[in-house]
Amino acid sequence: MKKTILIIEDYDKSLRLFKLIIDSMGHRVLTAMDSEEGLRIAREERPDLILMDIQMPRMDGIEALKLLKADTRTEAIPVIALTSYVMKGDRERLLAEGFTHYIPKPIDKNSFIEDIKRVLEKYQRGNNDKSG
């Protein structure tokens, strides 16, 4: 089933790569180059999934996630952290912040696709059980 996925990523080459992969999966892709634009698009479009870079200018992905979770229009949207933070404890820290999943950069294409499929299956729109 075709889903809408919003990618919030400030590095153009990464954004194009992620979009290409998700397009190839048959989903509708929305893109934003910064958190402010991403928040606006998320509120207007209410995507099924958001892929969020962590290190962005002006507002990082953690702050943007807090704003998404504080808004009734976007609070239930799963958000995957896309990050070059790969030190011990980074995954756990980002999940504790409220991200649904964590994908380290640079990505492995096959793992990236499988991670997106798993998260979309788990967080079907209308599924109230979002734990675990």
N, C-alpha and C positions, 0 to 999 in steps of 0.2 A: 504494500500500500504506500502510495506517495505521501511523504511528509514534508513539512516546511522546516528548514534548518537555517538558523541565523549564525553566521560566522563573524565574530568580532575580533579582528586581528589588524594591527597597525603595520606589519611588515608585508608589503605588497606581494613579494614572491611566495611567501607562505600562504597568504590569502588566496592567491590564484591556484596554488597546488591543492589546498583543502577544497576549494570550490570545484575544481576539475574532478577530484575523486568523488565528491558527494554528487555532482551532476551525473557521473558515470553509474552511480547507484540508483538513479532515477528519481531523486528527490528534488524539490524546489529549493533553491538556495538564495538566501538574502545575505548581503554583506555590509559590514560597517568597518571603517578604518579607525574608529576611536570609540571609547565607552559612551560618550554622550549620544552619538549617532546610533549606536547599538541599543541604548536604552529607549530612545525614541521609536526605533523600528520594532523593538520587542513589545512595547505598549500598543502600537498601532496594529501590528500583524499577528501577535500572539503565536509565535512559532511553536512547533512541537519539541524542538531541542535548540539549545544555544551552545556553541563552541566559543569559549572565551579565553583570549590571551590574557596572561596575568600582568606582564610588564608593558604598560602603555603610558604614553604621556598624559599629563593632566589628571586623569583618574585611572587607577589601576583596576585590574579585574576583580580584586577582592572587594573594593569599595563599590564597584558596579553591581556585583552580586548582592551585596547588602541592600542596595536600592531596589533591585529586582524582587528580592524576597520580602521587602517592606510594602510592595505594591500589590493589591489584590488582583490586578489584571495579569501579573506575571509571576506571582509567588509560587505557583505549582509547576512552572516550566523547568525541566531538568537542565542543568548547566554543567558542561564538561570543561574542566580547566585544561587549557593547552599551554604548556609552559616549558621553558628551558630550565626551570628550577628542578634539578634532579639530584640534589644532595640528600643524604640520609635525613629522613623526617619531613621532607617537603611534601610528599604525597599525603602523609597523615595530617599535616598541618592544613593543607588545602581542603581535604575532605572534612576536617573539623570546622572549617570556615563555612561549610555548607554546600560545597560543590558536590555534584552527583557522582562524578567520576574524574579521573586524572589521566591525561595522555601526555607523556613527555615528548619534547622536541629535541632533535629531529625525529619525525614520526617514522614508523614502519608501516607502509601502505596497507598490508594485509591485516595487521593488528588494529590499525586505525579503522578500517572498514568493519571489522568484527566488533570493536568497542562500540561504534555507533549503532550497529544493528542490535546489540545486546541492550543498550540503554533505551533505544526506541521501543523495543519489545517490552521491556520492564515498565516503562512509563507511558503506556498507551493513554491517550487523552480519555478522561473519564474514569481511569483506574484510580481508585482512592487509596489503594495500598501502595504507598511510595516508600515504604521502609525497607531497610536492608540493603 
